[in-house]
Amino acid sequence: MSGKNSRRKSATDWDFLASESEKGIDLSDIPRLGPDFWRKATLRMPQTKESITLRIDRDVLAWFRNLGCGYQTRINAVLRSYVQAVKKMS
C-alpha cells in the first residue's frame, strides 16, 4: 500500500520491480481481448463514497475487522445487498 492515506508500510520491493523488465512476464494464460469485447465494453465509473459516522455493535465491527483489509468495503457490500433485496420485495 502506498499513498498518503495508508497507515501501513508497503511490503512491496518497489525498487526491484522498477528495475525488472516486462519481457519476463508470462502472459500465455491471459486470453487476448478481440474487437468483439471492445464493442460490448462500457465505461463504469466508481461511485463516490460519503464519509459518515456510524454506530455498529462492537462484536459486529470486530467480526468484519477480523476479515482483514477492506472490511469497510465489505460492510458497504452487505448494506448494498440488503438495499437491493428490499427493493426487489417492494
DACORFEN-V815386 format. One record per pair of residues at least 4 apart in sequence whose C-alpha atoms are under 8 Angstrom apart, sorted by the first residue. I is the first residue (numbers start at 1). J is the second residue. Records with the same first field share a line. If there is no record, write none. Layout:
I = J / J
This chain:
1 = 6 / 8 / 9 / 10 / 11
2 = 6 / 9 / 10
13 = 17
14 = 18
15 = 19
16 = 20
33 = 37 / 38
34 = 38
35 = 39
36 = 40
37 = 41
56 = 60 / 61
57 = 61
58 = 62
59 = 63
60 = 64
61 = 65
62 = 66
63 = 67
64 = 68 / 71 / 72 / 74 / 75
65 = 69 / 71
67 = 71
70 = 74
71 = 75
72 = 76
73 = 77
74 = 78
75 = 79
76 = 80
77 = 81
78 = 82
79 = 83
80 = 84
81 = 85
82 = 86
83 = 87
84 = 88
85 = 89
86 = 90
